[in-house]
Amino acid sequence: MQSIPAQRYPWQHPGNVIRIVSIFAILILIFIAAAGCSKEAKEAPKPPVVEVMTVLQKDVPIYREWIGTLDGMVNATIRAQIQGYLIKQNYREGDLVKKGQILFEIDPRTFQASLEQARGQLEAQQARWNTAKATLARIKPLAAVNAVSKKDLDDAIGAEQAARAAVLAAQASVDKAKLDLGFTKIVSPIDGIAGLAKAQLGNLVGPGAMEELTTVSTVNPIKFFFQISEQEYLQTAQNSAAVAEKKVGELILADGSVYPEKGRFAFADRQVNITTGTIKVAAVFPNTNNFLRPGQYGRIRVATSVRKDALLVPQRSVSEVQGKYMVAVVGADNKVDIRPVKAAERVDNLWVVLEGLQPGERIIVEGIQKVRPGMPVTPKAYVEAPVKNEAKPAAPPEAKQGEKPQAPSKPAEPAQVGTR
């Protein structure tokens, strides 16, 4: 039987065995190193950095807002009291006019002629009266000595009285003609702003005209009318004196600017509107430069009460989860607790929280979207971005013609936060 050469099974050679073992050892080391790298790659990420702030606690005023319109204290409708042709307009539309200032003139010639005619009739009646008085003066002595009959005396007395009455009637006609002539100059009954002229020169105007000539409004001070609900009225009517004296309101104009002067409560209407369930209320604002005009829209903001020791959080820190308001609280161990809260009024960019928080607790303001309940975080102090302080004008800019008022601002809806 022939022997098999040793070279046919190279792994049986001592040198080859050592090499094979060395290769296996190297492969094992490579696998171990790869496993170690994979383990390091799977290490937990660092806690996210979030911005936190401490819950604020202080007394805050509670404001209410209502939409309304401005109106003059007195709005005088100017109409012609006599019929005639309009020949002159003596004011510039939109200007301030004084009481007694002539606004329009009607052709006076017809009324001047009527006055002269009335004066002539007065003179004629005056002459008849003088004759009747002279006749009576002559008859009285004769009647005393029975030189004339009693009837003659009575006739003389009656004629004198009738002549005197005719003089009084003629004098009244003269006075009426003077008034009519005076009405040809249409004057302003009040100090105020005169509106657009609704009659043109040459138009036939008079008491029967459907449209007025113009309107003059007293605008300093100026009234602001707004509607409040019956419930709000009942809440404030119990202390009406305090409302009238202490409650001041801010007027927010259509462009969002705040009128610099404060207003005060003036009066409430006599009845509640049965259709809307509201009552009309008026506030009065100073208007020394006549900046505000009747018909402007705006919002009045009034501090109705003060909430003592209220807890305040930024609006952006409140989230809505399935119809409930939530905030993320960072505990002493820097772990997150998602907690439901009961939110109330908004004060600037803060919300009043009634339930769910304690004074001094830390809440997440920035980074709430990347946290979960029980997650550790790295908190840092929240720094609010500085707001540009714009110079407040002496008088707010005039609202654009036709611009509608802005509705009362509604708190922005909080961001959605997912829960595990």
TORRODREN-87345 format. One line per 2 residues: number of its first residue (from 1); their letters; for each residue x, y, z of C-alpha. Coordinates in Angstrom, 2 decimals. Layout:
// TORRODREN-87345
NUM) a) X,Y,Z ~ ...
//
This chain:
// TORRODREN-87345
1) mq) 0.00,0.00,0.00 ~ 1.48,3.26,-1.07
3) si) 1.90,6.03,1.51 ~ 0.17,9.45,0.98
5) pa) 2.58,12.34,0.69 ~ 2.32,14.91,3.51
7) qr) 1.92,17.82,1.04 ~ -1.59,16.54,0.07
9) yp) -3.10,17.89,3.40 ~ -1.40,21.24,3.91
11) wq) -3.35,22.03,7.12 ~ -1.58,19.14,8.75
13) hp) 1.66,20.96,8.31 ~ 2.70,22.67,11.57
15) gn) 3.48,26.00,9.88 ~ 0.14,26.10,8.09
17) vi) -1.80,25.42,11.27 ~ -0.18,28.38,13.00
19) ri) -1.09,30.66,10.14 ~ -4.72,29.50,10.15
21) vs) -5.03,30.06,13.90 ~ -3.54,33.54,13.53
23) if) -6.10,34.44,10.82 ~ -8.99,33.28,13.03
25) ai) -7.64,35.34,15.93 ~ -7.42,38.45,13.78
27) li) -11.01,37.96,12.55 ~ -12.26,37.58,16.13
29) li) -10.51,40.81,17.15 ~ -12.07,42.62,14.17
31) fi) -15.56,41.39,15.17 ~ -15.00,42.46,18.78
33) aa) -13.88,45.94,17.69 ~ -16.88,46.27,15.37
35) ag) -19.20,45.24,18.17 ~ -17.64,47.82,20.48
37) cs) -18.12,50.58,17.88 ~ -21.76,49.57,17.37
39) ke) -22.35,49.69,21.12 ~ -20.89,53.17,21.31
41) ak) -23.09,54.28,18.40 ~ -26.19,53.06,20.21
43) ea) -25.53,55.08,23.37 ~ -28.45,57.30,24.47
45) pk) -28.45,60.89,23.06 ~ -27.80,63.81,25.33
47) pp) -30.87,65.46,26.96 ~ -32.34,68.20,24.74
49) vv) -31.73,71.81,25.66 ~ -34.94,73.73,26.44
51) ev) -35.63,77.30,27.55 ~ -37.53,77.62,30.81
53) mt) -38.91,80.39,32.99 ~ -40.45,80.57,36.44
55) vl) -44.21,80.95,36.78 ~ -45.00,84.61,37.50
57) qk) -47.31,85.70,40.29 ~ -48.72,89.21,40.59
59) dv) -51.92,91.25,40.64 ~ -53.22,91.80,37.12
61) pi) -56.11,93.93,35.85 ~ -58.75,92.08,33.87
63) yr) -59.77,93.91,30.70 ~ -62.90,93.68,28.59
65) ew) -63.23,94.99,25.03 ~ -66.27,96.11,23.04
67) ig) -66.63,97.33,19.45 ~ -68.45,100.59,18.84
69) tl) -68.67,103.83,16.88 ~ -67.94,107.47,17.57
71) dg) -70.60,110.14,17.45 ~ -70.74,113.87,18.18
73) mv) -71.97,115.20,21.47 ~ -74.47,117.32,19.51
75) na) -75.35,116.72,15.86 ~ -77.32,119.69,14.50
77) ti) -79.13,119.05,11.22 ~ -79.20,122.29,9.21
79) ra) -82.35,122.83,7.12 ~ -83.90,125.83,5.36
81) qi) -86.84,127.36,7.24 ~ -88.15,129.27,4.21
83) qg) -88.43,128.39,0.55 ~ -86.08,130.03,-1.92
85) yl) -83.12,129.63,-4.21 ~ -79.71,129.00,-2.66
87) ik) -77.28,131.70,-3.83 ~ -74.24,131.41,-1.53
89) qn) -72.26,128.96,0.63 ~ -70.11,130.75,3.21
91) yr) -68.15,127.90,4.81 ~ -65.65,125.29,3.72
93) eg) -66.80,121.72,4.19 ~ -65.10,119.93,7.08
95) dl) -64.04,123.16,8.80 ~ -64.72,124.22,12.36
97) vk) -67.59,126.73,12.48 ~ -68.75,128.97,15.30
99) kg) -72.21,129.45,16.72 ~ -74.04,132.12,14.68
101) qi) -71.70,131.83,11.67 ~ -73.53,132.14,8.33
103) lf) -73.36,128.87,6.39 ~ -75.75,129.45,3.45
105) ei) -77.71,132.34,1.95 ~ -81.07,132.23,0.15
107) dp) -82.11,134.87,-2.40 ~ -83.59,137.59,-0.09
109) rt) -85.34,139.82,-2.68 ~ -88.78,138.28,-2.33
111) fq) -88.65,138.48,1.44 ~ -87.32,142.05,1.38
113) as) -90.32,143.05,-0.73 ~ -92.69,141.29,1.67
115) le) -91.15,143.20,4.56 ~ -91.63,146.55,2.79
117) qa) -95.23,145.65,2.03 ~ -95.86,144.74,5.67
119) rg) -94.33,148.02,6.80 ~ -96.63,149.92,4.45
121) ql) -99.66,148.17,5.83 ~ -98.47,148.98,9.33
123) ea) -98.20,152.67,8.46 ~ -101.73,152.66,7.03
125) qq) -103.16,151.00,10.10 ~ -101.23,153.38,12.31
127) ar) -102.84,156.34,10.48 ~ -106.34,154.88,10.93
129) wn) -105.65,154.36,14.60 ~ -104.51,157.96,15.00
131) ta) -107.73,159.15,13.32 ~ -109.83,156.90,15.55
133) ka) -108.07,158.20,18.65 ~ -108.63,161.83,17.60
135) tl) -112.31,161.19,16.92 ~ -112.74,159.56,20.32
137) ar) -110.98,162.47,21.99 ~ -113.45,164.94,20.43
139) ik) -116.58,162.91,21.23 ~ -115.80,162.23,24.88
141) pl) -116.34,165.89,26.07 ~ -119.46,166.23,23.96
143) aa) -120.89,163.02,25.35 ~ -120.22,164.34,28.86
145) vn) -122.60,167.28,28.28 ~ -125.06,165.20,26.24
147) av) -124.13,167.02,23.04 ~ -123.91,163.68,21.22
149) sk) -125.77,160.47,21.74 ~ -124.50,157.55,23.72
151) kd) -124.36,155.49,20.50 ~ -121.94,157.95,18.91
153) ld) -119.62,157.57,21.89 ~ -119.78,153.78,21.71
155) da) -119.08,153.82,17.97 ~ -116.02,156.03,18.50
157) ig) -114.68,153.78,21.24 ~ -115.18,150.68,19.08
159) ae) -113.50,152.25,16.06 ~ -110.48,153.23,18.15
161) qa) -110.14,149.72,19.56 ~ -110.47,148.11,16.11
163) ar) -107.84,150.45,14.70 ~ -105.48,149.62,17.57
165) aa) -105.99,145.87,16.92 ~ -105.29,146.36,13.23
167) vl) -102.03,148.10,14.12 ~ -101.01,145.15,16.29
169) aa) -101.79,142.72,13.46 ~ -99.82,144.82,11.01
171) qa) -96.89,144.96,13.43 ~ -96.99,141.15,13.68
173) sv) -96.86,140.94,9.89 ~ -93.80,143.16,9.88
175) dk) -92.13,140.99,12.53 ~ -92.95,137.86,10.52
177) ak) -91.50,139.42,7.37 ~ -88.35,140.36,9.29
179) ld) -87.98,136.78,10.52 ~ -88.41,135.40,7.02
181) lg) -85.82,137.82,5.71 ~ -83.49,136.80,8.52
183) ft) -83.98,133.12,7.64 ~ -82.43,133.81,4.24
185) ki) -79.11,133.68,6.11 ~ -78.77,130.13,7.50
187) vs) -76.46,130.13,10.51 ~ -74.89,127.42,12.66
189) pi) -76.68,126.93,15.99 ~ -73.59,125.42,17.68
191) dg) -69.81,125.35,17.57 ~ -68.61,122.27,15.71
193) ia) -67.40,120.60,12.54 ~ -69.52,121.33,9.47
195) gl) -70.13,118.43,7.12 ~ -70.59,118.16,3.38
197) ak) -73.08,120.48,1.71 ~ -75.93,118.38,0.36
199) aq) -77.52,121.21,-1.62 ~ -75.84,123.01,-4.49
201) lg) -76.00,126.69,-5.40 ~ -79.13,127.43,-7.42
203) nl) -81.18,124.66,-5.82 ~ -84.67,125.46,-4.60
205) vg) -84.62,124.67,-0.87 ~ -87.24,124.96,1.81
207) pg) -89.05,123.28,4.69 ~ -90.51,120.61,2.41
209) am) -87.11,119.36,1.21 ~ -86.37,115.75,2.16
211) ee) -82.62,116.28,2.51 ~ -80.88,118.62,4.92
213) lt) -78.41,121.26,3.79 ~ -75.61,119.95,6.02
215) tv) -74.88,118.76,9.57 ~ -72.76,120.41,12.25
217) st) -71.37,118.19,15.02 ~ -69.78,119.12,18.32
219) vn) -66.83,116.72,18.64 ~ -64.99,117.93,21.73
221) pi) -65.67,115.91,23.76 ~ -66.89,113.08,21.56
223) kf) -69.10,110.12,22.44 ~ -68.30,106.46,21.84
225) ff) -71.34,104.17,21.64 ~ -71.01,100.42,22.21
227) qi) -73.32,97.53,23.10 ~ -72.94,95.40,26.23
229) se) -74.89,92.29,27.10 ~ -77.65,92.28,29.66
231) qe) -75.52,90.10,31.96 ~ -72.62,92.58,31.79
233) yl) -75.00,95.42,32.53 ~ -76.37,93.65,35.61
235) qt) -72.84,93.04,36.88 ~ -71.93,96.74,36.69
237) aq) -75.26,98.41,37.46 ~ -74.97,97.55,41.17
239) ns) -72.09,100.00,41.45 ~ -73.00,102.57,38.82
241) aa) -71.43,105.50,40.72 ~ -68.05,103.78,40.85
243) va) -68.34,102.91,37.17 ~ -69.04,106.52,36.25
245) ek) -66.21,107.96,38.33 ~ -63.42,105.38,38.32
247) kv) -63.80,103.23,35.23 ~ -61.68,104.67,32.45
249) ge) -61.33,103.15,29.03 ~ -58.76,103.09,26.29
251) li) -59.89,103.69,22.71 ~ -58.26,101.42,20.14
253) la) -58.67,102.85,16.67 ~ -59.25,100.99,13.41
255) dg) -55.53,100.83,12.60 ~ -54.70,99.27,15.98
257) sv) -53.23,102.42,17.53 ~ -54.31,103.48,21.02
259) yp) -55.80,106.95,21.38 ~ -53.69,108.84,23.95
261) ek) -56.63,110.28,25.93 ~ -58.61,108.19,28.42
263) gr) -62.40,108.07,28.37 ~ -65.06,107.87,31.07
265) fa) -68.51,106.31,31.32 ~ -71.29,108.72,30.33
267) fa) -74.68,106.97,30.36 ~ -76.62,103.84,29.43
269) dr) -79.70,103.77,27.22 ~ -83.15,103.61,28.80
271) qv) -83.91,100.05,27.68 ~ -82.43,96.72,26.63
273) ni) -82.85,95.81,22.97 ~ -85.25,92.85,23.07
275) tt) -83.92,91.54,19.74 ~ -80.22,91.38,20.63
277) gt) -80.37,91.32,24.44 ~ -77.90,94.23,24.63
279) ik) -78.02,97.77,25.94 ~ -76.34,100.78,24.37
281) va) -73.71,102.47,26.54 ~ -71.83,105.71,25.88
283) av) -68.33,106.73,26.92 ~ -66.92,110.23,26.47
285) fp) -63.39,111.00,25.25 ~ -61.61,114.37,25.09
287) nt) -60.92,115.47,21.52 ~ -59.09,118.78,21.79
289) nn) -57.52,118.63,18.31 ~ -60.71,117.36,16.62
291) fl) -58.83,114.27,15.47 ~ -61.70,111.89,16.16
293) rp) -64.73,112.19,13.90 ~ -68.29,110.84,14.10
295) gq) -68.78,107.51,12.38 ~ -65.30,106.12,13.14
297) yg) -65.15,102.53,14.35 ~ -63.00,101.41,17.24
299) ri) -62.74,99.24,20.34 ~ -62.96,100.37,23.93
301) rv) -60.91,98.48,26.51 ~ -61.89,98.78,30.16
303) at) -60.28,97.28,33.26 ~ -63.31,95.67,34.87
305) sv) -61.56,94.03,37.85 ~ -58.20,93.04,39.37
307) rk) -57.21,89.41,39.88 ~ -55.07,89.12,43.01
309) da) -51.90,86.95,43.06 ~ -52.61,85.59,39.60
311) ll) -50.27,82.98,38.10 ~ -49.02,83.99,34.66
313) vp) -47.28,82.00,31.94 ~ -46.31,82.97,28.38
315) qr) -48.94,82.17,25.83 ~ -46.42,80.21,23.73
317) sv) -45.77,77.80,26.62 ~ -49.39,76.58,26.63
319) se) -50.26,73.73,24.28 ~ -53.56,72.13,23.37
321) vq) -53.91,68.35,23.56 ~ -57.29,66.84,22.72
323) gk) -59.15,69.99,23.69 ~ -57.23,70.50,26.96
325) ym) -54.54,73.03,27.74 ~ -51.19,71.59,28.81
327) va) -47.83,72.95,29.97 ~ -44.48,71.20,30.32
329) vv) -43.08,71.55,33.85 ~ -39.40,70.88,34.59
331) ga) -38.93,69.37,38.04 ~ -35.99,69.64,40.41
333) dn) -34.45,66.52,38.76 ~ -34.67,68.24,35.35
335) kv) -37.31,65.78,34.16 ~ -40.38,66.84,32.24
337) di) -43.94,66.59,33.53 ~ -46.73,67.34,31.04
339) rp) -49.48,68.84,33.18 ~ -53.06,69.96,32.36
341) vk) -53.95,73.54,33.35 ~ -57.03,75.73,33.41
343) aa) -56.39,78.95,31.49 ~ -58.35,82.17,31.99
345) er) -57.87,85.70,30.67 ~ -55.02,86.90,28.51
347) vd) -52.84,89.79,29.71 ~ -50.68,91.05,26.85
349) nl) -48.67,87.97,25.80 ~ -49.31,86.12,29.06
351) wv) -52.14,83.84,30.13 ~ -53.64,83.67,33.58
353) vl) -53.61,80.07,34.88 ~ -56.23,79.20,37.48
355) eg) -55.35,75.55,38.17 ~ -52.48,73.15,37.56
357) lq) -49.41,75.21,38.51 ~ -47.74,76.46,41.65
359) pg) -45.74,79.68,42.14 ~ -42.01,79.21,41.47
361) er) -42.34,76.18,39.19 ~ -40.33,76.10,35.99
363) ii) -42.13,75.71,32.68 ~ -40.76,75.16,29.19
365) ve) -41.21,78.10,26.86 ~ -39.00,77.05,23.93
367) gi) -38.49,73.43,22.90 ~ -41.82,72.04,24.10
369) qk) -42.27,70.13,20.82 ~ -39.25,67.86,21.46
371) vr) -40.03,66.69,25.00 ~ -42.04,63.79,26.40
373) pg) -43.28,63.02,29.92 ~ -40.43,61.84,32.14
375) mp) -37.74,62.87,29.66 ~ -34.62,64.50,31.16
377) vt) -33.76,67.90,29.71 ~ -31.04,70.49,29.97
379) pk) -32.82,73.72,31.02 ~ -31.56,77.20,30.36
381) ay) -33.16,80.55,31.17 ~ -35.62,81.90,28.63
383) ve) -34.75,85.36,27.32 ~ -37.54,87.16,25.55
385) ap) -36.60,88.89,22.31 ~ -36.49,92.68,22.76
387) vk) -39.46,94.54,21.32 ~ -38.89,97.72,19.37
389) ne) -40.15,100.71,21.28 ~ -41.78,102.86,18.65
391) ak) -42.23,106.51,19.48 ~ -45.85,107.22,20.35
393) pa) -47.24,110.04,18.20 ~ -48.95,112.99,19.80
395) ap) -52.09,111.96,17.95 ~ -52.67,108.58,16.33
397) pe) -52.47,108.48,12.52 ~ -55.75,109.06,10.76
399) ak) -57.66,105.93,9.79 ~ -57.94,105.33,6.06
401) qg) -61.27,106.13,4.49 ~ -63.45,103.05,4.21
403) ek) -61.22,100.96,6.43 ~ -63.14,98.59,8.65
405) pq) -62.31,98.21,12.32 ~ -60.37,95.25,13.46
407) ap) -62.22,92.70,15.54 ~ -60.99,92.20,19.11
409) sk) -57.81,90.15,19.08 ~ -58.24,86.50,19.95
411) pa) -55.52,84.58,21.78 ~ -53.52,82.56,19.31
413) ep) -54.12,78.82,19.43 ~ -51.33,77.04,21.28
415) aq) -49.03,74.65,19.44 ~ -49.93,70.96,19.40
417) vg) -47.83,68.66,21.58 ~ -47.83,64.93,21.27
419) tr) -47.93,62.62,24.26 ~ -46.75,59.11,24.54
//
